[in-house]
Amino acid sequence: MSLKHPGPLVVPRRDLAAPRAARDVPARSAMSPRRLLLAVGFASLAVLGTGLATLPWPVGTPTAAAFVSRGLRDFGFALTAEGATTMTLLPLPRLSFTRTRITAAQAGGPALIEGGSLDLDLNPLALLSGQADLGSLALGGATIHMPEGADDPRWAEPVRRTAARLGQGGTNHPRRITLTGATLDAASPGGGAQAVDLTLAWPLWSAGLDAAASFTWRGARTSVALIGLRANDLLSGAASPFRLDAAWPTGNLAAEGSARTAGGLAIQGQGRIETRSLSETMAWIGSDVALAPFIRTLALDGRFEAAGRTMAFSSLRATFGDDVLEGAGSVSLGEARTAVQATLASDSLNLAPLLGGLMQIFGGSTVDGALQGAQAIALGPLTGGDLDLRISAAESRIGPVLLNDLAASVLVRPGAVEVALNRAELQGATLKGRVALSATGADGAETEVKAQGAFDRLDLGALLLDLGESRWVHGGTQGQFALESTGRDAADLTAHVAGRAAFAIDGGVLAGIDLADVLHRNGAVAPGALARRNGRTPFERAAITLKFADGVGEIGEGTLKAANLTGILRGQVSLPARSVRARAELGPKAGGDNARASLAFDIDGPWAGIRVRTGQKGADPDQREDAPSSLPLHVPTSVVIPGSARAYAP
């Protein structure tokens, strides 16, 4: 068997340059035009559907309002609308009404809320089942007719149902309520609030209610924020924490604590209120408080308990200007009057602003040395509320004058103010006094003033040094006074002063003059500054008694008793004219050197420029010599304070 060569191997031809993947995988066909058109069509429909769902679609107003009323019925309300209504599906189903009217759930009731627009977000799951579950509510430009009292029949049923609904807790209520540009129409004297912007929010992650509002109340723009209030606990009678912040043009308020409604709303916690004008703040509240015109800046800080219209401070820190006092007190905002009671104490107290306020009211002004007072003294602005205030201070200052161990009280009642200085120490003396003012007259425009006081062992010389005067007298001074007057203004009051005043010094010394030497020199004073500086007149007793009638004080007894001389003073002191006209007579003491002649001195002129002239004993004061005497007469200028001064301070 022979074998034959098979010949050359024949290999099928391939495209060796093609990639392996292209050689091993069959070729795919491109997307067909039909599939491409279907994909673009579905995408276009999705985009178009989404866009249409975000557009408002008109719906029937009566049908939509009836549907929403089913959700509002649980809260005691019913809705009607007159304008166009639209519905938007995305992002949440929303109904938008115009020209709305919300009444109580019972048909035919008066409008509680009317006008403006109303937007409501609906729960989409509840909407699929035909239920109106309100997720949020936004009301714009509406007028809300506020309740006229706790028993207002218009709001009784809605308030009861809303409280019951919120008291159940959970999420069965709107999570957000918004008011914009609303008007609260109230029958109160304030007339309600305008331009109200309000947001109430119950976050899903919290049981607390947060509220923020701004509005115009009595012409003042006001903002209020309430944080963390648990409404369901509060309405069920349990305690709820809260934080409240408020601000108005003349002040602000911050408080935090707990509140409960069992037996009526009761609040307790820590709070602080500040005002830059007490009168304006009380006018903003719609009330008044006693002595408000005297108080500008005021801050109250402490622990409080409030129930109804009464607030009690168990610990209170009160700041009046630069003065800080601590104690306790209470405030009752009555419908007719505000009543304030407080007991406060301070280490240091500045009474100069109070004195300045009194001077503005009673000081008047002077023209040619005479007191003028065209401005009527009205107690009305000062007695707008009741006040029972007791103050004590370790140190009190009136300008340069320092008082120690002060205890005083202020009592204000309708048309009456009483200020009592129960105790104070001044330069070694104990002071006591009382001033009572009351409205009188047929029209109540006149003011009756009664003042009385007493002091004993007052170091008058030291007081003169405090006032910036020279110490021209030494010795303990004692005195008492009882004065009264009635008038419409400062000048009228001064012109009708009546009463009695008496002052005396036992065992004193006149410094800067030796009256025995003056008597020896026949009225002349020893020349030289040294003689005046070393001159002294010791005396056993100096006393003066004034009896006032129609503003003029008659000097009934003015005596000076020294070891070797005596002095007598007679004359008048005019309060309306602020002038004096008197005669002083000096003579040797009985049983002494009678060879010395007695001397007379005429004293007259305004308080700011009293003149002393020599005269003849027993002669008429008008028949005096023209030559002025060199006898010095010390009149402390510091005690004459201008009536227009705001305050007396060093």
C-alpha positions in Angstrom: 0.0 0.0 0.0 1.4 3.2 -1.1 0.9 6.4 0.6 0.4 9.6 -1.3 1.1 13.1 -0.1 -2.1 14.9 0.8 -0.9 18.1 -0.7 -0.9 21.6 0.9 -3.3 22.3 3.9 -6.0 24.7 2.8 -7.1 27.2 5.6 -10.3 29.2 5.2 -9.6 32.8 4.8 -10.4 35.3 7.7 -10.0 39.0 8.3 -7.1 38.8 10.6 -7.2 42.5 11.2 -10.6 42.4 12.9 -10.7 42.4 16.7 -11.3 39.2 18.5 -14.5 40.4 20.0 -15.8 41.3 16.6 -14.8 37.9 15.3 -16.4 36.0 18.2 -19.7 38.0 18.8 -22.4 38.4 16.2 -23.2 42.0 15.3 -26.2 43.8 17.1 -28.9 45.6 15.3 -29.4 49.4 16.2 -32.6 50.7 18.2 -35.5 50.8 16.0 -37.2 54.2 15.4 -40.4 52.8 16.9 -38.8 52.1 20.3 -37.2 55.6 20.3 -40.5 57.3 19.7 -42.2 55.3 22.5 -39.5 56.3 25.0 -39.6 60.0 24.1 -43.4 59.9 24.3 -43.5 58.4 27.8 -40.9 60.9 29.1 -42.9 63.8 27.6 -46.1 62.6 29.2 -44.4 62.3 32.6 -43.0 65.8 32.4 -46.2 67.2 31.1 -48.2 65.4 33.8 -45.9 66.8 36.5 -46.1 70.3 35.1 -49.9 70.1 35.0 -50.1 68.8 38.5 -48.2 71.9 39.8 -50.6 74.3 38.1 -53.8 75.5 39.8 -57.0 74.1 38.4 -60.3 75.7 39.0 -62.9 73.7 41.0 -66.4 74.4 42.2 -66.4 76.8 45.2 -69.5 75.5 47.0 -68.4 71.8 46.6 -64.8 72.5 47.8 -66.1 74.7 50.7 -68.4 71.9 51.8 -65.6 69.4 51.6 -63.3 71.5 53.8 -66.1 72.2 56.2 -66.2 68.5 57.0 -62.7 68.8 58.2 -63.3 72.0 60.1 -66.4 70.7 61.8 -64.4 68.8 64.4 -63.0 72.2 65.5 -66.4 73.9 65.6 -66.1 75.9 62.3 -67.7 76.0 58.9 -66.4 77.6 55.7 -68.1 79.4 52.9 -66.5 81.4 50.1 -67.7 83.6 47.3 -64.6 84.0 45.0 -62.9 81.6 42.7 -61.4 78.4 44.1 -58.4 76.5 42.7 -56.8 73.2 43.4 -53.1 72.2 43.0 -52.0 68.5 43.3 -48.3 68.8 43.8 -46.2 68.9 45.9 -49.2 68.4 48.2 -52.9 68.7 47.4 -53.9 72.3 48.1 -57.2 74.2 47.9 -57.1 78.0 47.6 -60.2 80.1 48.4 -60.9 83.8 48.0 -63.4 86.0 49.8 -63.8 83.5 52.5 -66.2 83.5 55.5 -65.8 81.3 58.5 -68.6 80.9 61.0 -69.4 78.6 63.9 -70.3 75.0 62.8 -74.0 75.7 63.4 -75.7 77.2 60.3 -76.6 80.8 60.2 -74.2 82.1 62.8 -72.4 85.4 62.6 -69.0 85.6 60.8 -66.0 84.9 63.1 -63.5 85.3 60.3 -64.2 87.0 57.0 -62.5 88.4 53.9 -59.1 87.6 52.5 -57.7 84.4 51.1 -57.5 80.9 52.6 -55.0 78.2 51.5 -55.2 74.7 52.9 -52.8 71.8 52.4 -54.6 68.4 52.5 -53.3 65.0 53.6 -53.0 63.0 50.3 -53.8 59.6 51.9 -56.9 61.0 53.6 -57.9 62.7 50.4 -57.9 59.4 48.5 -60.4 58.0 51.0 -62.6 61.1 50.7 -61.6 62.7 54.0 -60.6 66.4 54.6 -57.5 66.1 56.9 -56.0 69.6 57.1 -52.2 69.6 57.1 -51.6 73.4 57.2 -53.7 76.5 57.0 -52.7 80.0 55.7 -55.1 83.0 56.0 -54.2 86.3 54.4 -55.8 89.7 54.7 -58.7 88.5 56.8 -60.6 90.2 59.6 -60.9 88.2 62.8 -63.7 89.2 65.2 -62.2 88.5 68.6 -64.3 87.2 71.5 -65.8 90.0 73.6 -65.3 87.9 76.8 -64.9 84.4 78.1 -68.6 83.7 77.6 -69.0 85.1 74.1 -71.7 82.9 72.6 -70.3 83.3 69.1 -67.0 81.6 70.1 -68.2 79.3 72.9 -68.7 76.2 70.8 -65.6 76.6 68.5 -63.4 77.2 71.5 -64.8 74.2 73.3 -64.3 71.8 70.3 -60.9 73.2 69.5 -59.7 72.7 73.1 -61.0 69.2 73.1 -59.4 68.4 69.8 -56.0 69.8 70.8 -56.2 68.1 74.2 -56.3 64.7 72.5 -52.7 65.2 71.3 -51.3 63.4 68.4 -51.5 64.8 64.9 -55.2 65.3 64.5 -54.8 69.0 63.9 -53.1 71.3 61.4 -49.3 71.2 61.8 -49.0 74.8 60.8 -51.3 77.9 60.9 -50.2 81.2 59.3 -51.8 84.6 59.3 -50.5 87.4 57.1 -51.8 91.0 57.1 -54.8 90.1 59.3 -56.8 92.4 61.5 -58.0 91.5 65.0 -61.3 93.3 65.4 -62.0 93.7 69.2 -64.5 95.6 71.2 -61.8 96.7 73.7 -60.9 100.3 74.0 -57.6 99.6 72.2 -59.6 98.6 69.1 -57.7 95.4 68.4 -54.5 94.8 66.4 -53.7 95.6 62.8 -51.2 94.2 60.3 -51.0 90.9 62.2 -48.5 88.3 61.0 -48.7 85.0 63.0 -47.2 81.6 62.7 -48.2 78.6 64.8 -46.2 75.4 64.3 -46.4 71.9 65.8 -43.3 70.2 64.5 -43.6 66.4 63.9 -40.6 65.7 66.0 -41.8 67.7 69.0 -44.9 67.9 71.2 -44.3 71.6 71.8 -46.0 74.5 70.1 -43.9 77.4 68.8 -45.6 80.7 67.9 -44.2 83.9 66.5 -46.2 87.1 65.8 -45.8 90.7 65.0 -48.6 93.3 65.0 -49.5 96.9 65.5 -51.2 97.5 68.8 -52.3 101.0 69.8 -50.0 102.5 67.2 -46.9 100.6 68.3 -45.3 97.7 66.4 -44.9 94.7 68.7 -43.3 91.3 68.3 -44.0 88.2 70.5 -42.4 84.7 70.5 -43.7 81.7 72.4 -41.6 78.6 72.5 -42.0 75.0 73.7 -45.7 75.2 75.0 -47.3 71.8 75.1 -50.9 72.6 74.2 -52.3 69.2 74.8 -50.8 69.1 78.4 -52.0 72.6 79.1 -55.6 72.0 77.9 -55.8 68.7 79.8 -55.0 70.5 83.0 -51.3 69.4 83.3 -48.4 71.7 83.6 -46.6 72.8 80.4 -43.2 74.6 80.1 -43.0 77.8 78.1 -40.7 80.6 77.1 -42.1 84.0 76.2 -40.3 87.0 74.6 -41.9 90.2 73.7 -40.7 93.6 72.5 -42.4 97.0 71.9 -41.0 100.4 71.2 -40.4 101.4 74.8 -39.6 98.1 76.4 -39.2 94.3 76.3 -40.3 91.2 78.3 -38.7 87.8 78.8 -40.2 85.0 81.0 -39.9 81.3 81.3 -41.5 78.8 83.6 -44.6 76.6 83.6 -48.3 77.1 83.0 -51.4 75.2 83.8 -55.2 75.7 83.2 -56.6 73.7 86.1 -59.0 76.1 87.9 -58.0 78.9 85.5 -54.8 79.9 83.8 -51.9 80.0 86.3 -48.3 80.8 85.5 -45.1 80.7 87.5 -41.4 81.1 86.7 -38.7 83.7 86.3 -39.2 86.9 84.4 -37.8 90.3 83.6 -39.5 93.4 82.2 -37.8 96.6 81.2 -39.2 99.9 80.0 -37.7 103.2 79.0 -40.9 105.1 79.7 -43.4 103.7 82.2 -46.1 106.1 81.1 -45.9 105.1 77.5 -45.7 101.4 78.3 -48.8 101.6 80.5 -50.6 103.4 77.7 -49.6 100.6 75.4 -51.0 98.1 77.8 -54.2 100.2 78.1 -53.8 100.8 81.8 -52.2 103.2 84.2 -50.0 103.1 87.4 -49.5 105.5 90.2 -46.7 108.1 89.9 -45.9 107.0 86.4 -44.8 110.5 85.3 -42.0 110.4 87.9 -40.6 107.1 86.6 -38.6 106.8 83.3 -36.4 103.8 83.1 -37.6 100.8 85.1 -36.7 97.1 85.3 -38.3 94.4 87.3 -36.6 91.0 87.6 -37.6 88.1 89.9 -39.6 85.0 90.5 -43.4 85.4 90.0 -46.7 83.6 90.2 -49.6 84.9 88.1 -53.3 83.9 88.2 -56.0 85.8 86.4 -55.1 89.5 86.4 -52.9 89.3 89.5 -49.1 88.7 89.6 -47.1 88.2 92.8 -43.3 88.5 93.1 -41.9 86.3 95.9 -38.4 87.8 95.2 -38.1 91.0 93.3 -35.2 93.2 92.1 -36.4 96.6 91.0 -34.1 99.1 89.1 -35.1 102.7 89.0 -32.5 104.5 86.9 -29.3 103.9 88.8 -31.0 102.7 92.0 -31.4 99.0 92.8 -33.9 97.8 95.4 -34.8 94.3 96.4 -37.9 92.8 98.1 -41.3 91.5 97.2 -44.5 92.8 95.7 -47.6 92.2 93.7 -49.5 93.8 90.8 -53.2 93.5 90.1 -54.4 94.7 86.7 -58.0 95.5 87.7 -60.5 96.6 85.1 -60.9 100.0 86.7 -57.5 100.6 88.4 -54.1 98.9 88.6 -53.0 98.2 92.2 -49.3 97.8 93.1 -48.0 96.8 96.5 -44.3 96.4 97.3 -41.8 96.4 100.1 -38.3 97.2 98.9 -34.9 97.9 100.5 -31.6 99.2 99.2 -28.1 99.8 100.5 -27.9 103.2 98.7 -30.6 105.3 97.2 -30.5 108.5 95.2 -33.6 110.6 95.7 -32.5 113.5 93.5 -34.7 112.4 90.5 -37.7 112.2 92.7 -37.0 115.7 94.0 -36.6 116.9 90.5 -40.0 115.5 89.5 -41.6 117.2 92.5 -40.0 120.5 91.6 -41.3 120.3 88.1 -44.8 120.0 89.4 -44.7 122.3 92.4 -41.7 124.5 91.8 -43.2 127.0 89.3 -40.9 129.8 88.2 -39.9 133.2 89.6 -40.4 136.6 87.9 -38.8 139.6 89.7 -38.3 137.4 92.7 -42.0 136.5 93.0 -43.3 132.9 92.4 -45.3 132.4 89.2 -47.2 129.2 88.5 -49.4 129.1 85.4 -49.2 125.3 85.1 -52.0 123.6 87.1 -51.1 121.0 89.6 -53.2 118.0 88.6 -53.3 114.9 90.7 -55.0 112.9 87.9 -51.8 111.8 86.1 -50.2 110.8 89.4 -53.1 108.8 90.8 -54.1 106.6 87.8 -53.6 103.5 90.0 -53.4 102.4 93.6 -50.0 102.1 95.3 -48.8 100.9 98.6 -45.0 101.2 98.6 -42.7 100.8 101.6 -39.0 101.7 101.1 -36.0 101.4 103.4 -32.4 102.3 102.7 -29.2 102.3 104.7 -28.0 105.5 102.9 -30.1 108.0 100.8 -28.8 111.0 99.1 -30.4 114.2 97.9 -27.7 116.1 96.1 -25.0 116.6 98.7 -27.2 115.8 101.7 -26.8 112.3 103.1 -29.6 110.6 105.0 -29.0 107.4 107.0 -31.4 104.6 108.1 -34.3 105.8 105.9 -37.8 104.3 106.2 -40.6 105.8 104.1 -43.9 104.9 102.6 -46.0 106.1 99.7 -49.7 105.6 99.6 -51.8 106.5 96.5 -55.6 106.3 96.3 -58.0 107.9 93.8 -57.3 111.6 93.9 -55.0 111.4 96.9 -51.2 110.9 97.5 -49.6 110.5 100.9 -45.8 110.4 101.5 -44.6 109.6 105.0 -41.0 109.8 106.2 -41.2 107.4 109.1 -37.6 107.7 110.1 -34.4 109.2 108.8 -31.1 110.4 110.4 -29.6 113.6 109.2 -26.5 115.0 110.9 -27.3 113.4 114.2 -31.0 114.3 114.2 -34.0 112.0 113.7 -36.4 113.3 111.0 -40.1 112.5 110.7 -42.7 114.0 108.4 -45.8 113.5 106.3 -47.2 115.2 103.2 -50.7 114.5 102.0 -52.2 115.8 98.8 -55.8 115.4 97.7 -57.9 116.7 94.9 -60.6 119.1 96.0 -63.0 121.7 94.6 -66.2 121.4 92.7 -64.3 120.1 89.6 -61.5 118.4 91.4 -59.0 120.8 89.8 -57.7 122.2 93.1 -55.1 120.4 95.2 -55.1 120.5 99.0 -51.7 120.0 100.6 -51.1 119.2 104.3 -47.6 118.8 105.6 -46.2 118.3 109.0 -42.8 117.2 110.4 -40.4 117.4 113.3 -36.7 116.9 114.0 -34.5 117.2 117.1 -30.7 117.8 117.7 -30.0 118.6 114.1 -26.4 119.8 113.5 -27.3 122.8 111.4 -23.6 123.8 110.9 -22.7 120.5 109.4 -25.7 120.6 107.2 -24.6 124.0 105.9 -21.2 122.6 105.1 -22.9 119.8 103.1 -24.8 122.5 101.1 -21.6 124.3 100.3 -22.1 127.2 102.8 -19.9 128.5 105.5 -20.6 127.1 109.0 -21.9 130.3 110.6 -23.9 128.6 113.3 -23.2 125.7 115.7 -25.5 123.8 118.0 -28.3 121.2 117.9 -31.4 122.5 116.3 -34.9 121.3 116.9 -38.1 122.2 115.1 -41.6 121.2 114.0 -44.1 122.5 111.5 -47.7 122.0 110.4 -48.7 123.7 107.2 -51.6 123.4 104.8 -52.8 125.1 101.6 -55.2 124.8 98.7 -54.7 126.0 95.1 -54.7 125.2 91.4 -51.0 125.9 90.8 -47.8 126.5 92.6 -48.4 130.2 93.0 -51.9 129.7 94.2 -50.8 127.1 96.8 -48.0 129.4 98.0 -50.4 132.3 98.4 -52.7 130.3 100.6 -50.3 128.7 103.0 -51.5 128.6 106.6 -50.1 127.0 109.7 -47.3 127.2 112.2 -43.6 126.5 112.3 -41.1 126.8 115.2 -37.4 126.3 115.4 -34.9 126.6 118.3 -31.2 126.1 119.1 -30.0 125.6 122.7 -26.4 126.1 123.6 -25.2 127.3 120.2 -22.7 129.7 118.8 -22.8 132.2 115.9 -19.5 132.1 114.1 -17.9 135.0 112.2 -19.4 137.8 114.3 -19.3 139.0 117.9 -22.6 140.7 118.6 -21.5 142.0 122.0 -18.7 143.8 120.2 -21.1 145.1 117.6 -23.3 146.4 120.3 -20.3 148.0 122.0 -19.3 149.6 118.7 -22.8 151.0 118.2 -23.6 148.7 115.2 -20.1 148.6 113.6 -18.2 145.4 113.0 -14.6 145.2 113.9 -12.4 145.8 110.8 -10.2 143.1 109.4 -10.7 139.6 108.1 -9.0 138.2 111.3 -11.6 139.8 113.5 -14.4 138.4 111.5 -12.9 135.0 111.3 -12.4 134.8 115.1 -15.6 136.5 116.0 -18.0 134.3 118.0 -21.3 134.9 119.8 -22.1 132.1 122.2 -25.8 132.0 123.2 -28.0 130.1 125.5 -31.0 129.9 123.3 -32.2 131.1 119.9 -35.8 130.6 118.8 -38.2 131.7 116.2 -41.9 131.0 115.7 -43.8 131.7 112.5 -47.6 131.8 112.1 -48.7 131.6 108.5 -51.8 133.0 106.9 -52.4 133.6 103.2 -48.8 132.8 102.4 -47.3 135.3 104.9 -45.5 134.2 108.0 -45.8 136.5 111.0 -42.8 136.2 113.3 -44.5 135.9 116.6 -41.5 135.1 118.6 -37.9 135.6 117.6 -35.4 135.7 120.5 -31.7 135.4 121.2 -30.4 134.9 124.7 -26.7 135.2 125.3 -24.6 135.7 128.5 -24.4 139.5 128.1 -27.1 140.5 125.5 -30.5 139.7 124.2 -32.1 140.0 120.8 -35.6 140.2 119.5 -36.8 139.7 115.9 -40.2 140.7 114.6 -41.6 141.0 111.1 -42.9 139.0 108.2 -41.8 136.5 105.7 -43.7 136.4 102.4 -43.7 133.1 100.5 -45.4 134.4 97.3 -43.0 137.3 97.0 -40.1 135.3 98.4 -39.1 138.3 100.5 -38.6 139.3 104.1 -39.4 142.4 106.1 -38.3 142.4 109.7 -36.6 144.3 112.5 -34.0 142.9 114.9 -33.2 144.6 118.2 -30.1 144.0 120.2 -29.6 145.1 123.8 -27.7 144.3 127.0 -29.0 141.6 129.1 -31.0 142.7 132.1 -28.8 143.3 135.1 -25.7 143.6 132.9 -24.0 146.7 131.5 -27.0 148.9 130.8 -24.7 151.7 129.7 -24.6 150.2 126.3 -27.3 151.5 124.0 -29.7 149.2 122.3 -29.5 148.9 118.6 -32.1 148.1 115.9 -31.6 146.6 112.4 -34.1 146.6 109.6 -34.0 143.5 107.4 -35.8 143.5 104.1 -35.6 142.5 100.4 -35.9 139.4 98.4 -34.4 136.2 99.7 -31.6 136.3 97.1 -30.5 139.8 98.2 -31.6 140.7 101.7 -30.4 144.1 103.0 -29.6 144.9 106.6 -29.7 148.6 107.7 -29.3 150.3 111.0 -32.4 151.9 112.5 -33.7 153.6 115.6 -35.1 151.4 118.3 -38.9 151.8 118.3 -39.0 153.7 115.0 -41.1 152.7 112.1 -39.1 150.4 109.7 -39.8 152.9 106.8 -38.0 155.6 108.8 -34.6 154.0 108.8 -31.3 155.4 108.0 -30.1 155.0 104.4 -26.6 153.9 105.3 -26.4 150.1 105.1 -24.9 148.3 108.1 -21.8 146.2 107.7 -23.5 143.6 109.9 -23.3 140.3 107.9 -26.5 138.3 107.4 -25.9 134.7 106.3 -28.6 133.3 103.9 -27.6 129.9 102.5 -28.1 130.1 98.8 -28.0 126.4 98.4 -31.4 126.0 99.9 -32.9 128.1 97.1 -33.4 125.7 94.2 -34.7 127.0 90.8 -38.1 125.6 90.1 -37.2 124.8 86.5 -34.4 122.4 87.6 -34.8 118.8 86.6 -33.0 117.4 89.6 -30.9 118.5 92.5 -27.6 116.7 92.3 -23.9 117.5 93.2 
